[in-house]
Amino acid sequence: MDRTFAPDFFEFGRSGRRYTRAELLFGPEDAQAIDATLHNLALHPFSQEVVLVTYQSEVRYPEGTEWGNRSSIWDCSSGAWQLRFHQGTVLPEGLNT
């Protein structure tokens, strides 16, 4: 993820909390598998080097499933695609269509 996150990357999480790049970088020993499916993936180009990616996530936990709207801004101006921004918003039950 060190190469994926741009130096100025930040995220607004599902909770509304703002996360910095440093807070989200962790070692392989901290990585956890998730049971998730992405739906309605769409690319919205701003230019040849900047794209907004949107999708809905379906994340399955032992206690139930959580749906969310997700958006990310990807930038290729450095010569490689990097994630500049991400936001996750929880969808109330029944709004995942």
mmCIF file as gemmi writes it, N, C-alpha and C atoms, coordinates in Angstrom:
data_model
loop_
_atom_site.group_PDB
_atom_site.id
_atom_site.type_symbol
_atom_site.label_atom_id
_atom_site.label_alt_id
_atom_site.label_comp_id
_atom_site.label_asym_id
_atom_site.label_entity_id
_atom_site.label_seq_id
_atom_site.pdbx_PDB_ins_code
_atom_site.Cartn_x
_atom_site.Cartn_y
_atom_site.Cartn_z
_atom_site.occupancy
_atom_site.B_iso_or_equiv
_atom_site.pdbx_formal_charge
_atom_site.auth_seq_id
_atom_site.auth_asym_id
_atom_site.pdbx_PDB_model_num
ATOM 1 N N . MET Axp A 1 ? 0.816 -1.198 0 1 0 ? 1 A 1
ATOM 2 C CA . MET Axp A 1 ? 0 0 0 1 0 ? 1 A 1
ATOM 3 C C . MET Axp A 1 ? 0.86 1.262 0 1 0 ? 1 A 1
ATOM 4 N N . ASP Axp A 2 ? 2.111 1.114 0.379 1 0 ? 2 A 1
ATOM 5 C CA . ASP Axp A 2 ? 3.001 2.27 0.396 1 0 ? 2 A 1
ATOM 6 C C . ASP Axp A 2 ? 3.095 2.919 -0.991 1 0 ? 2 A 1
ATOM 7 N N . ARG Axp A 3 ? 3.112 2.1 -2.037 1 0 ? 3 A 1
ATOM 8 C CA . ARG Axp A 3 ? 3.169 2.638 -3.403 1 0 ? 3 A 1
ATOM 9 C C . ARG Axp A 3 ? 1.785 3.03 -3.91 1 0 ? 3 A 1
ATOM 10 N N . THR Axp A 4 ? 0.738 2.443 -3.357 1 0 ? 4 A 1
ATOM 11 C CA . THR Axp A 4 ? -0.617 2.729 -3.825 1 0 ? 4 A 1
ATOM 12 C C . THR Axp A 4 ? -1.124 4.062 -3.292 1 0 ? 4 A 1
ATOM 13 N N . PHE Axp A 5 ? -0.892 4.341 -2.018 1 0 ? 5 A 1
ATOM 14 C CA . PHE Axp A 5 ? -1.337 5.608 -1.432 1 0 ? 5 A 1
ATOM 15 C C . PHE Axp A 5 ? -0.412 6.737 -1.871 1 0 ? 5 A 1
ATOM 16 N N . ALA Axp A 6 ? -0.975 7.796 -2.44 1 0 ? 6 A 1
ATOM 17 C CA . ALA Axp A 6 ? -0.197 8.991 -2.77 1 0 ? 6 A 1
ATOM 18 C C . ALA Axp A 6 ? 0.312 9.624 -1.475 1 0 ? 6 A 1
ATOM 19 N N . PRO Axp A 7 ? 1.379 10.404 -1.547 1 0 ? 7 A 1
ATOM 20 C CA . PRO Axp A 7 ? 1.914 11.018 -0.329 1 0 ? 7 A 1
ATOM 21 C C . PRO Axp A 7 ? 0.89 11.857 0.445 1 0 ? 7 A 1
ATOM 22 N N . ASP Axp A 8 ? -0.065 12.47 -0.257 1 0 ? 8 A 1
ATOM 23 C CA . ASP Axp A 8 ? -1.068 13.308 0.415 1 0 ? 8 A 1
ATOM 24 C C . ASP Axp A 8 ? -2.419 12.603 0.587 1 0 ? 8 A 1
ATOM 25 N N . PHE Axp A 9 ? -2.429 11.273 0.484 1 0 ? 9 A 1
ATOM 26 C CA . PHE Axp A 9 ? -3.67 10.507 0.617 1 0 ? 9 A 1
ATOM 27 C C . PHE Axp A 9 ? -4.352 10.768 1.957 1 0 ? 9 A 1
ATOM 28 N N . PHE Axp A 10 ? -5.705 10.793 1.921 1 0 ? 10 A 1
ATOM 29 C CA . PHE Axp A 10 ? -6.502 10.771 3.144 1 0 ? 10 A 1
ATOM 30 C C . PHE Axp A 10 ? -7.84 10.122 2.838 1 0 ? 10 A 1
ATOM 31 N N . GLU Axp A 11 ? -8.534 9.731 3.891 1 0 ? 11 A 1
ATOM 32 C CA . GLU Axp A 11 ? -9.808 9.024 3.754 1 0 ? 11 A 1
ATOM 33 C C . GLU Axp A 11 ? -10.799 9.539 4.778 1 0 ? 11 A 1
ATOM 34 N N . PHE Axp A 12 ? -12.068 9.622 4.355 1 0 ? 12 A 1
ATOM 35 C CA . PHE Axp A 12 ? -13.179 9.797 5.288 1 0 ? 12 A 1
ATOM 36 C C . PHE Axp A 12 ? -13.807 8.418 5.435 1 0 ? 12 A 1
ATOM 37 N N . GLY Axp A 13 ? -13.684 7.827 6.605 1 0 ? 13 A 1
ATOM 38 C CA . GLY Axp A 13 ? -14.189 6.476 6.841 1 0 ? 13 A 1
ATOM 39 C C . GLY Axp A 13 ? -15.688 6.439 7.029 1 0 ? 13 A 1
ATOM 40 N N . ARG Axp A 14 ? -16.208 5.22 7.13 1 0 ? 14 A 1
ATOM 41 C CA . ARG Axp A 14 ? -17.652 5.018 7.321 1 0 ? 14 A 1
ATOM 42 C C . ARG Axp A 14 ? -18.163 5.722 8.562 1 0 ? 14 A 1
ATOM 43 N N . SER Axp A 15 ? -17.304 5.864 9.556 1 0 ? 15 A 1
ATOM 44 C CA . SER Axp A 15 ? -17.69 6.511 10.811 1 0 ? 15 A 1
ATOM 45 C C . SER Axp A 15 ? -17.731 8.031 10.707 1 0 ? 15 A 1
ATOM 46 N N . GLY Axp A 16 ? -17.175 8.562 9.606 1 0 ? 16 A 1
ATOM 47 C CA . GLY Axp A 16 ? -17.04 10.007 9.462 1 0 ? 16 A 1
ATOM 48 C C . GLY Axp A 16 ? -15.676 10.503 9.885 1 0 ? 16 A 1
ATOM 49 N N . ARG Axp A 17 ? -14.88 9.633 10.482 1 0 ? 17 A 1
ATOM 50 C CA . ARG Axp A 17 ? -13.535 10.002 10.931 1 0 ? 17 A 1
ATOM 51 C C . ARG Axp A 17 ? -12.61 10.2 9.724 1 0 ? 17 A 1
ATOM 52 N N . ARG Axp A 18 ? -11.69 11.15 9.853 1 0 ? 18 A 1
ATOM 53 C CA . ARG Axp A 18 ? -10.687 11.408 8.812 1 0 ? 18 A 1
ATOM 54 C C . ARG Axp A 18 ? -9.43 10.61 9.156 1 0 ? 18 A 1
ATOM 55 N N . TYR Axp A 19 ? -8.918 9.862 8.174 1 0 ? 19 A 1
ATOM 56 C CA . TYR Axp A 19 ? -7.708 9.066 8.345 1 0 ? 19 A 1
ATOM 57 C C . TYR Axp A 19 ? -6.612 9.605 7.447 1 0 ? 19 A 1
ATOM 58 N N . THR Axp A 20 ? -5.389 9.602 7.942 1 0 ? 20 A 1
ATOM 59 C CA . THR Axp A 20 ? -4.245 10.006 7.134 1 0 ? 20 A 1
ATOM 60 C C . THR Axp A 20 ? -3.578 8.778 6.53 1 0 ? 20 A 1
ATOM 61 N N . ARG Axp A 21 ? -2.695 9.009 5.601 1 0 ? 21 A 1
ATOM 62 C CA . ARG Axp A 21 ? -1.928 7.943 4.97 1 0 ? 21 A 1
ATOM 63 C C . ARG Axp A 21 ? -1.182 7.131 6.028 1 0 ? 21 A 1
ATOM 64 N N . ALA Axp A 22 ? -0.517 7.827 6.928 1 0 ? 22 A 1
ATOM 65 C CA . ALA Axp A 22 ? 0.29 7.157 7.956 1 0 ? 22 A 1
ATOM 66 C C . ALA Axp A 22 ? -0.564 6.256 8.847 1 0 ? 22 A 1
ATOM 67 N N . GLU Axp A 23 ? -1.782 6.673 9.141 1 0 ? 23 A 1
ATOM 68 C CA . GLU Axp A 23 ? -2.663 5.863 9.991 1 0 ? 23 A 1
ATOM 69 C C . GLU Axp A 23 ? -3.117 4.579 9.315 1 0 ? 23 A 1
ATOM 70 N N . LEU Axp A 24 ? -3.154 4.576 7.982 1 0 ? 24 A 1
ATOM 71 C CA . LEU Axp A 24 ? -3.676 3.421 7.257 1 0 ? 24 A 1
ATOM 72 C C . LEU Axp A 24 ? -2.594 2.478 6.738 1 0 ? 24 A 1
ATOM 73 N N . LEU Axp A 25 ? -1.342 2.895 6.817 1 0 ? 25 A 1
ATOM 74 C CA . LEU Axp A 25 ? -0.259 2.002 6.405 1 0 ? 25 A 1
ATOM 75 C C . LEU Axp A 25 ? 0.071 1.06 7.552 1 0 ? 25 A 1
ATOM 76 N N . PHE Axp A 26 ? 0.142 -0.204 7.25 1 0 ? 26 A 1
ATOM 77 C CA . PHE Axp A 26 ? 0.477 -1.194 8.272 1 0 ? 26 A 1
ATOM 78 C C . PHE Axp A 26 ? 1.226 -2.323 7.612 1 0 ? 26 A 1
ATOM 79 N N . GLY Axp A 27 ? 1.87 -3.133 8.408 1 0 ? 27 A 1
ATOM 80 C CA . GLY Axp A 27 ? 2.658 -4.244 7.902 1 0 ? 27 A 1
ATOM 81 C C . GLY Axp A 27 ? 1.798 -5.443 7.549 1 0 ? 27 A 1
ATOM 82 N N . PRO Axp A 28 ? 2.378 -6.391 6.799 1 0 ? 28 A 1
ATOM 83 C CA . PRO Axp A 28 ? 1.624 -7.578 6.402 1 0 ? 28 A 1
ATOM 84 C C . PRO Axp A 28 ? 1.098 -8.378 7.586 1 0 ? 28 A 1
ATOM 85 N N . GLU Axp A 29 ? 1.779 -8.294 8.713 1 0 ? 29 A 1
ATOM 86 C CA . GLU Axp A 29 ? 1.327 -9.042 9.896 1 0 ? 29 A 1
ATOM 87 C C . GLU Axp A 29 ? 0.019 -8.492 10.451 1 0 ? 29 A 1
ATOM 88 N N . ASP Axp A 30 ? -0.328 -7.248 10.086 1 0 ? 30 A 1
ATOM 89 C CA . ASP Axp A 30 ? -1.565 -6.632 10.561 1 0 ? 30 A 1
ATOM 90 C C . ASP Axp A 30 ? -2.722 -6.771 9.577 1 0 ? 30 A 1
ATOM 91 N N . ALA Axp A 31 ? -2.445 -7.243 8.365 1 0 ? 31 A 1
ATOM 92 C CA . ALA Axp A 31 ? -3.484 -7.352 7.339 1 0 ? 31 A 1
ATOM 93 C C . ALA Axp A 31 ? -4.515 -8.408 7.72 1 0 ? 31 A 1
ATOM 94 N N . GLN Axp A 32 ? -5.754 -8.121 7.394 1 0 ? 32 A 1
ATOM 95 C CA . GLN Axp A 32 ? -6.846 -9.046 7.688 1 0 ? 32 A 1
ATOM 96 C C . GLN Axp A 32 ? -7.665 -9.273 6.423 1 0 ? 32 A 1
ATOM 97 N N . ALA Axp A 33 ? -8.04 -10.521 6.18 1 0 ? 33 A 1
ATOM 98 C CA . ALA Axp A 33 ? -8.906 -10.832 5.055 1 0 ? 33 A 1
ATOM 99 C C . ALA Axp A 33 ? -10.32 -10.343 5.366 1 0 ? 33 A 1
ATOM 100 N N . ILE Axp A 34 ? -11.017 -9.891 4.324 1 0 ? 34 A 1
ATOM 101 C CA . ILE Axp A 34 ? -12.415 -9.503 4.492 1 0 ? 34 A 1
ATOM 102 C C . ILE Axp A 34 ? -13.264 -10.28 3.49 1 0 ? 34 A 1
ATOM 103 N N . ASP Axp A 35 ? -14.507 -10.503 3.84 1 0 ? 35 A 1
ATOM 104 C CA . ASP Axp A 35 ? -15.458 -11.181 2.968 1 0 ? 35 A 1
ATOM 105 C C . ASP Axp A 35 ? -16.332 -10.098 2.36 1 0 ? 35 A 1
ATOM 106 N N . ALA Axp A 36 ? -16.007 -9.699 1.126 1 0 ? 36 A 1
ATOM 107 C CA . ALA Axp A 36 ? -16.701 -8.565 0.529 1 0 ? 36 A 1
ATOM 108 C C . ALA Axp A 36 ? -16.911 -8.774 -0.968 1 0 ? 36 A 1
ATOM 109 N N . THR Axp A 37 ? -17.936 -8.122 -1.469 1 0 ? 37 A 1
ATOM 110 C CA . THR Axp A 37 ? -18.224 -8.085 -2.896 1 0 ? 37 A 1
ATOM 111 C C . THR Axp A 37 ? -18.445 -6.627 -3.282 1 0 ? 37 A 1
ATOM 112 N N . LEU Axp A 38 ? -17.923 -6.23 -4.443 1 0 ? 38 A 1
ATOM 113 C CA . LEU Axp A 38 ? -18.122 -4.881 -4.953 1 0 ? 38 A 1
ATOM 114 C C . LEU Axp A 38 ? -19.205 -4.918 -6.021 1 0 ? 38 A 1
ATOM 115 N N . HIS Axp A 39 ? -20.112 -3.939 -5.977 1 0 ? 39 A 1
ATOM 116 C CA . HIS Axp A 39 ? -21.222 -3.852 -6.925 1 0 ? 39 A 1
ATOM 117 C C . HIS Axp A 39 ? -21.222 -2.481 -7.595 1 0 ? 39 A 1
ATOM 118 N N . ASN Axp A 40 ? -21.738 -2.439 -8.806 1 0 ? 40 A 1
ATOM 119 C CA . ASN Axp A 40 ? -21.958 -1.172 -9.535 1 0 ? 40 A 1
ATOM 120 C C . ASN Axp A 40 ? -20.69 -0.343 -9.688 1 0 ? 40 A 1
ATOM 121 N N . LEU Axp A 41 ? -19.578 -0.998 -9.948 1 0 ? 41 A 1
ATOM 122 C CA . LEU Axp A 41 ? -18.309 -0.295 -10.138 1 0 ? 41 A 1
ATOM 123 C C . LEU Axp A 41 ? -18.396 0.598 -11.37 1 0 ? 41 A 1
ATOM 124 N N . ALA Axp A 42 ? -18.013 1.862 -11.219 1 0 ? 42 A 1
ATOM 125 C CA . ALA Axp A 42 ? -18.064 2.814 -12.333 1 0 ? 42 A 1
ATOM 126 C C . ALA Axp A 42 ? -16.847 3.727 -12.289 1 0 ? 42 A 1
ATOM 127 N N . LEU Axp A 43 ? -16.347 4.068 -13.47 1 0 ? 43 A 1
ATOM 128 C CA . LEU Axp A 43 ? -15.232 5.002 -13.603 1 0 ? 43 A 1
ATOM 129 C C . LEU Axp A 43 ? -15.772 6.307 -14.165 1 0 ? 43 A 1
ATOM 130 N N . HIS Axp A 44 ? -15.352 7.419 -13.561 1 0 ? 44 A 1
ATOM 131 C CA . HIS Axp A 44 ? -15.781 8.749 -13.981 1 0 ? 44 A 1
ATOM 132 C C . HIS Axp A 44 ? -14.516 9.578 -14.226 1 0 ? 44 A 1
ATOM 133 N N . PRO Axp A 45 ? -13.998 9.606 -15.458 1 0 ? 45 A 1
ATOM 134 C CA . PRO Axp A 45 ? -12.746 10.33 -15.717 1 0 ? 45 A 1
ATOM 135 C C . PRO Axp A 45 ? -12.925 11.839 -15.566 1 0 ? 45 A 1
ATOM 136 N N . PHE Axp A 46 ? -11.992 12.45 -14.855 1 0 ? 46 A 1
ATOM 137 C CA . PHE Axp A 46 ? -11.905 13.911 -14.793 1 0 ? 46 A 1
ATOM 138 C C . PHE Axp A 46 ? -10.951 14.408 -15.869 1 0 ? 46 A 1
ATOM 139 N N . SER Axp A 47 ? -9.946 13.598 -16.171 1 0 ? 47 A 1
ATOM 140 C CA . SER Axp A 47 ? -8.96 13.873 -17.215 1 0 ? 47 A 1
ATOM 141 C C . SER Axp A 47 ? -8.313 12.53 -17.548 1 0 ? 47 A 1
ATOM 142 N N . GLN Axp A 48 ? -7.281 12.527 -18.396 1 0 ? 48 A 1
ATOM 143 C CA . GLN Axp A 48 ? -6.59 11.28 -18.703 1 0 ? 48 A 1
ATOM 144 C C . GLN Axp A 48 ? -5.793 10.772 -17.506 1 0 ? 48 A 1
ATOM 145 N N . GLU Axp A 49 ? -5.523 11.645 -16.557 1 0 ? 49 A 1
ATOM 146 C CA . GLU Axp A 49 ? -4.694 11.27 -15.405 1 0 ? 49 A 1
ATOM 147 C C . GLU Axp A 49 ? -5.442 11.179 -14.092 1 0 ? 49 A 1
ATOM 148 N N . VAL Axp A 50 ? -6.697 11.581 -14.044 1 0 ? 50 A 1
ATOM 149 C CA . VAL Axp A 50 ? -7.453 11.576 -12.787 1 0 ? 50 A 1
ATOM 150 C C . VAL Axp A 50 ? -8.833 10.956 -13.027 1 0 ? 50 A 1
ATOM 151 N N . VAL Axp A 51 ? -9.175 9.961 -12.189 1 0 ? 51 A 1
ATOM 152 C CA . VAL Axp A 51 ? -10.431 9.233 -12.336 1 0 ? 51 A 1
ATOM 153 C C . VAL Axp A 51 ? -11.102 9.097 -10.968 1 0 ? 51 A 1
ATOM 154 N N . LEU Axp A 52 ? -12.403 9.311 -10.946 1 0 ? 52 A 1
ATOM 155 C CA . LEU Axp A 52 ? -13.216 9.015 -9.774 1 0 ? 52 A 1
ATOM 156 C C . LEU Axp A 52 ? -13.771 7.606 -9.967 1 0 ? 52 A 1
ATOM 157 N N . VAL Axp A 53 ? -13.579 6.748 -8.977 1 0 ? 53 A 1
ATOM 158 C CA . VAL Axp A 53 ? -14.114 5.389 -8.997 1 0 ? 53 A 1
ATOM 159 C C . VAL Axp A 53 ? -15.206 5.307 -7.934 1 0 ? 53 A 1
ATOM 160 N N . THR Axp A 54 ? -16.383 4.833 -8.315 1 0 ? 54 A 1
ATOM 161 C CA . THR Axp A 54 ? -17.483 4.676 -7.364 1 0 ? 54 A 1
ATOM 162 C C . THR Axp A 54 ? -17.982 3.235 -7.405 1 0 ? 54 A 1
ATOM 163 N N . TYR Axp A 55 ? -18.465 2.766 -6.27 1 0 ? 55 A 1
ATOM 164 C CA . TYR Axp A 55 ? -19.022 1.419 -6.193 1 0 ? 55 A 1
ATOM 165 C C . TYR Axp A 55 ? -19.767 1.272 -4.877 1 0 ? 55 A 1
ATOM 166 N N . GLN Axp A 56 ? -20.504 0.18 -4.773 1 0 ? 56 A 1
ATOM 167 C CA . GLN Axp A 56 ? -21.127 -0.202 -3.508 1 0 ? 56 A 1
ATOM 168 C C . GLN Axp A 56 ? -20.404 -1.426 -2.983 1 0 ? 56 A 1
ATOM 169 N N . SER Axp A 57 ? -20.129 -1.411 -1.697 1 0 ? 57 A 1
ATOM 170 C CA . SER Axp A 57 ? -19.481 -2.565 -1.067 1 0 ? 57 A 1
ATOM 171 C C . SER Axp A 57 ? -20.508 -3.333 -0.245 1 0 ? 57 A 1
ATOM 172 N N . GLU Axp A 58 ? -20.386 -4.639 -0.31 1 0 ? 58 A 1
ATOM 173 C CA . GLU Axp A 58 ? -21.19 -5.548 0.505 1 0 ? 58 A 1
ATOM 174 C C . GLU Axp A 58 ? -20.192 -6.328 1.354 1 0 ? 58 A 1
ATOM 175 N N . VAL Axp A 59 ? -20.09 -5.98 2.623 1 0 ? 59 A 1
ATOM 176 C CA . VAL Axp A 59 ? -19.112 -6.608 3.509 1 0 ? 59 A 1
ATOM 177 C C . VAL Axp A 59 ? -19.864 -7.505 4.492 1 0 ? 59 A 1
ATOM 178 N N . ARG Axp A 60 ? -19.461 -8.759 4.507 1 0 ? 60 A 1
ATOM 179 C CA . ARG Axp A 60 ? -20.126 -9.744 5.356 1 0 ? 60 A 1
ATOM 180 C C . ARG Axp A 60 ? -19.305 -9.98 6.625 1 0 ? 60 A 1
ATOM 181 N N . TYR Axp A 61 ? -19.965 -9.831 7.755 1 0 ? 61 A 1
ATOM 182 C CA . TYR Axp A 61 ? -19.398 -10.082 9.081 1 0 ? 61 A 1
ATOM 183 C C . TYR Axp A 61 ? -20.178 -11.233 9.709 1 0 ? 61 A 1
ATOM 184 N N . PRO Axp A 62 ? -19.63 -11.869 10.737 1 0 ? 62 A 1
ATOM 185 C CA . PRO Axp A 62 ? -20.399 -12.935 11.409 1 0 ? 62 A 1
ATOM 186 C C . PRO Axp A 62 ? -21.753 -12.448 11.934 1 0 ? 62 A 1
ATOM 187 N N . GLU Axp A 63 ? -21.832 -11.183 12.326 1 0 ? 63 A 1
ATOM 188 C CA . GLU Axp A 63 ? -23.088 -10.662 12.89 1 0 ? 63 A 1
ATOM 189 C C . GLU Axp A 63 ? -24.025 -10.056 11.843 1 0 ? 63 A 1
ATOM 190 N N . GLY Axp A 64 ? -23.613 -10.032 10.579 1 0 ? 64 A 1
ATOM 191 C CA . GLY Axp A 64 ? -24.491 -9.5 9.536 1 0 ? 64 A 1
ATOM 192 C C . GLY Axp A 64 ? -23.713 -8.87 8.398 1 0 ? 64 A 1
ATOM 193 N N . THR Axp A 65 ? -24.447 -8.313 7.458 1 0 ? 65 A 1
ATOM 194 C CA . THR Axp A 65 ? -23.866 -7.704 6.255 1 0 ? 65 A 1
ATOM 195 C C . THR Axp A 65 ? -24.013 -6.196 6.323 1 0 ? 65 A 1
ATOM 196 N N . GLU Axp A 66 ? -22.965 -5.491 5.907 1 0 ? 66 A 1
ATOM 197 C CA . GLU Axp A 66 ? -23.003 -4.028 5.867 1 0 ? 66 A 1
ATOM 198 C C . GLU Axp A 66 ? -22.76 -3.571 4.432 1 0 ? 66 A 1
ATOM 199 N N . TRP Axp A 67 ? -23.617 -2.69 3.968 1 0 ? 67 A 1
ATOM 200 C CA . TRP Axp A 67 ? -23.493 -2.11 2.639 1 0 ? 67 A 1
ATOM 201 C C . TRP Axp A 67 ? -22.969 -0.686 2.767 1 0 ? 67 A 1
ATOM 202 N N . GLY Axp A 68 ? -22.221 -0.241 1.764 1 0 ? 68 A 1
ATOM 203 C CA . GLY Axp A 68 ? -21.725 1.124 1.781 1 0 ? 68 A 1
ATOM 204 C C . GLY Axp A 68 ? -21.523 1.677 0.388 1 0 ? 68 A 1
ATOM 205 N N . ASN Axp A 69 ? -21.68 2.973 0.251 1 0 ? 69 A 1
ATOM 206 C CA . ASN Axp A 69 ? -21.275 3.679 -0.966 1 0 ? 69 A 1
ATOM 207 C C . ASN Axp A 69 ? -19.814 4.046 -0.798 1 0 ? 69 A 1
ATOM 208 N N . ARG Axp A 70 ? -19.04 3.835 -1.837 1 0 ? 70 A 1
ATOM 209 C CA . ARG Axp A 70 ? -17.598 4.11 -1.789 1 0 ? 70 A 1
ATOM 210 C C . ARG Axp A 70 ? -17.212 4.973 -2.974 1 0 ? 70 A 1
ATOM 211 N N . SER Axp A 71 ? -16.25 5.85 -2.747 1 0 ? 71 A 1
ATOM 212 C CA . SER Axp A 71 ? -15.693 6.649 -3.84 1 0 ? 71 A 1
ATOM 213 C C . SER Axp A 71 ? -14.21 6.857 -3.583 1 0 ? 71 A 1
ATOM 214 N N . SER Axp A 72 ? -13.463 6.812 -4.675 1 0 ? 72 A 1
ATOM 215 C CA . SER Axp A 72 ? -12.014 6.99 -4.596 1 0 ? 72 A 1
ATOM 216 C C . SER Axp A 72 ? -11.548 7.846 -5.761 1 0 ? 72 A 1
ATOM 217 N N . ILE Axp A 73 ? -10.566 8.679 -5.505 1 0 ? 73 A 1
ATOM 218 C CA . ILE Axp A 73 ? -9.937 9.451 -6.573 1 0 ? 73 A 1
ATOM 219 C C . ILE Axp A 73 ? -8.553 8.868 -6.808 1 0 ? 73 A 1
ATOM 220 N N . TRP Axp A 74 ? -8.33 8.456 -8.059 1 0 ? 74 A 1
ATOM 221 C CA . TRP Axp A 74 ? -7.059 7.873 -8.492 1 0 ? 74 A 1
ATOM 222 C C . TRP Axp A 74 ? -6.366 8.838 -9.438 1 0 ? 74 A 1
ATOM 223 N N . ASP Axp A 75 ? -5.035 8.949 -9.309 1 0 ? 75 A 1
ATOM 224 C CA . ASP Axp A 75 ? -4.235 9.924 -10.054 1 0 ? 75 A 1
ATOM 225 C C . ASP Axp A 75 ? -3.022 9.212 -10.658 1 0 ? 75 A 1
ATOM 226 N N . CYS Axp A 76 ? -2.786 9.45 -11.935 1 0 ? 76 A 1
ATOM 227 C CA . CYS Axp A 76 ? -1.652 8.829 -12.63 1 0 ? 76 A 1
ATOM 228 C C . CYS Axp A 76 ? -0.611 9.86 -13.053 1 0 ? 76 A 1
ATOM 229 N N . SER Axp A 77 ? -0.665 11.07 -12.516 1 0 ? 77 A 1
ATOM 230 C CA . SER Axp A 77 ? 0.253 12.128 -12.946 1 0 ? 77 A 1
ATOM 231 C C . SER Axp A 77 ? 1.708 11.827 -12.589 1 0 ? 77 A 1
ATOM 232 N N . SER Axp A 78 ? 1.951 10.927 -11.636 1 0 ? 78 A 1
ATOM 233 C CA . SER Axp A 78 ? 3.32 10.558 -11.265 1 0 ? 78 A 1
ATOM 234 C C . SER Axp A 78 ? 3.88 9.452 -12.162 1 0 ? 78 A 1
ATOM 235 N N . GLY Axp A 79 ? 3.059 8.94 -13.098 1 0 ? 79 A 1
ATOM 236 C CA . GLY Axp A 79 ? 3.485 7.858 -13.965 1 0 ? 79 A 1
ATOM 237 C C . GLY Axp A 79 ? 2.939 6.507 -13.553 1 0 ? 79 A 1
ATOM 238 N N . ALA Axp A 80 ? 2.382 6.414 -12.357 1 0 ? 80 A 1
ATOM 239 C CA . ALA Axp A 80 ? 1.752 5.184 -11.869 1 0 ? 80 A 1
ATOM 240 C C . ALA Axp A 80 ? 0.463 5.583 -11.146 1 0 ? 80 A 1
ATOM 241 N N . TRP Axp A 81 ? -0.557 4.734 -11.226 1 0 ? 81 A 1
ATOM 242 C CA . TRP Axp A 81 ? -1.824 5.037 -10.568 1 0 ? 81 A 1
ATOM 243 C C . TRP Axp A 81 ? -1.652 5.01 -9.059 1 0 ? 81 A 1
ATOM 244 N N . GLN Axp A 82 ? -2.087 6.101 -8.42 1 0 ? 82 A 1
ATOM 245 C CA . GLN Axp A 82 ? -2.047 6.2 -6.966 1 0 ? 82 A 1
ATOM 246 C C . GLN Axp A 82 ? -3.39 6.681 -6.45 1 0 ? 82 A 1
ATOM 247 N N . LEU Axp A 83 ? -3.732 6.196 -5.266 1 0 ? 83 A 1
ATOM 248 C CA . LEU Axp A 83 ? -4.97 6.579 -4.605 1 0 ? 83 A 1
ATOM 249 C C . LEU Axp A 83 ? -4.729 7.874 -3.843 1 0 ? 83 A 1
ATOM 250 N N . ARG Axp A 84 ? -5.512 8.912 -4.163 1 0 ? 84 A 1
ATOM 251 C CA . ARG Axp A 84 ? -5.35 10.218 -3.517 1 0 ? 84 A 1
ATOM 252 C C . ARG Axp A 84 ? -6.381 10.437 -2.415 1 0 ? 84 A 1
ATOM 253 N N . PHE Axp A 85 ? -7.585 9.866 -2.598 1 0 ? 85 A 1
ATOM 254 C CA . PHE Axp A 85 ? -8.672 10.103 -1.645 1 0 ? 85 A 1
ATOM 255 C C . PHE Axp A 85 ? -9.628 8.925 -1.689 1 0 ? 85 A 1
ATOM 256 N N . HIS Axp A 86 ? -10.219 8.603 -0.541 1 0 ? 86 A 1
ATOM 257 C CA . HIS Axp A 86 ? -11.252 7.57 -0.474 1 0 ? 86 A 1
ATOM 258 C C . HIS Axp A 86 ? -12.29 7.974 0.557 1 0 ? 86 A 1
ATOM 259 N N . GLN Axp A 87 ? -13.553 7.627 0.279 1 0 ? 87 A 1
ATOM 260 C CA . GLN Axp A 87 ? -14.622 7.865 1.243 1 0 ? 87 A 1
ATOM 261 C C . GLN Axp A 87 ? -15.562 6.673 1.247 1 0 ? 87 A 1
ATOM 262 N N . GLY Axp A 88 ? -15.984 6.281 2.445 1 0 ? 88 A 1
ATOM 263 C CA . GLY Axp A 88 ? -16.97 5.226 2.612 1 0 ? 88 A 1
ATOM 264 C C . GLY Axp A 88 ? -18.14 5.749 3.411 1 0 ? 88 A 1
ATOM 265 N N . THR Axp A 89 ? -19.354 5.478 2.937 1 0 ? 89 A 1
ATOM 266 C CA . THR Axp A 89 ? -20.568 5.916 3.621 1 0 ? 89 A 1
ATOM 267 C C . THR Axp A 89 ? -21.473 4.707 3.816 1 0 ? 89 A 1
ATOM 268 N N . VAL Axp A 90 ? -21.837 4.421 5.045 1 0 ? 90 A 1
ATOM 269 C CA . VAL Axp A 90 ? -22.714 3.293 5.335 1 0 ? 90 A 1
ATOM 270 C C . VAL Axp A 90 ? -24.09 3.551 4.73 1 0 ? 90 A 1
ATOM 271 N N . LEU Axp A 91 ? -24.63 2.515 4.107 1 0 ? 91 A 1
ATOM 272 C CA . LEU Axp A 91 ? -25.995 2.583 3.578 1 0 ? 91 A 1
ATOM 273 C C . LEU Axp A 91 ? -26.948 1.939 4.571 1 0 ? 91 A 1
ATOM 274 N N . PRO Axp A 92 ? -28.002 2.641 4.962 1 0 ? 92 A 1
ATOM 275 C CA . PRO Axp A 92 ? -29 2.008 5.824 1 0 ? 92 A 1
ATOM 276 C C . PRO Axp A 92 ? -29.611 0.798 5.115 1 0 ? 92 A 1
ATOM 277 N N . GLU Axp A 93 ? -30.036 -0.171 5.868 1 0 ? 93 A 1
ATOM 278 C CA . GLU Axp A 93 ? -30.63 -1.387 5.309 1 0 ? 93 A 1
ATOM 279 C C . GLU Axp A 93 ? -31.748 -1.036 4.336 1 0 ? 93 A 1
ATOM 280 N N . GLY Axp A 94 ? -31.73 -1.682 3.176 1 0 ? 94 A 1
ATOM 281 C CA . GLY Axp A 94 ? -32.759 -1.468 2.171 1 0 ? 94 A 1
ATOM 282 C C . GLY Axp A 94 ? -32.398 -0.449 1.102 1 0 ? 94 A 1
ATOM 283 N N . LEU Axp A 95 ? -31.312 0.295 1.298 1 0 ? 95 A 1
ATOM 284 C CA . LEU Axp A 95 ? -30.91 1.302 0.308 1 0 ? 95 A 1
ATOM 285 C C . LEU Axp A 95 ? -29.777 0.836 -0.589 1 0 ? 95 A 1
ATOM 286 N N . ASN Axp A 96 ? -29.523 -0.447 -0.656 1 0 ? 96 A 1
ATOM 287 C CA . ASN Axp A 96 ? -28.393 -0.958 -1.419 1 0 ? 96 A 1
ATOM 288 C C . ASN Axp A 96 ? -28.759 -1.307 -2.847 1 0 ? 96 A 1
ATOM 289 N N . THR Axp A 97 ? -29.791 -0.701 -3.395 1 0 ? 97 A 1
ATOM 290 C CA . THR Axp A 97 ? -30.181 -0.986 -4.77 1 0 ? 97 A 1
ATOM 291 C C . THR Axp A 97 ? -29.902 0.197 -5.66 1 0 ? 97 A 1
